[in-house]
Amino acid sequence: MTDDDIMTFGPEENEIMAAARAARERVEAAAGTPEPAKLSKWGIAAIGAGVGSAAVAAAVLYANRGKRKA
């Protein structure tokens, strides 16, 4: 915190009070913004199914890497 900040906040406001005021202003500014979208259980299951099928495909490719066509 610089001397300019102290002059801006006033002589009676210390660092803790300034931080509390800034946090309160951030909360008030964010009050009108919508919540971010969350994945539903089905969305997470679809991601898990995709990862699982990729793991199975990798395992099959790894298992068949040593076999030669005759």
C-alpha angles and dihedrals in degrees: 000000000000131000089255090058091051090052091049095050094042131249095276097053113087128193094273093050090047091051091048091050092049091049091049090050091050091051091049092048092050094048094092098047119099122245116259116258117264126211115252121226090261092053091054091046091053091052090049092049090051093050091045094051091048089053091051091049091050091049092051092049091048093049093049097045095094098047117100127205112245 
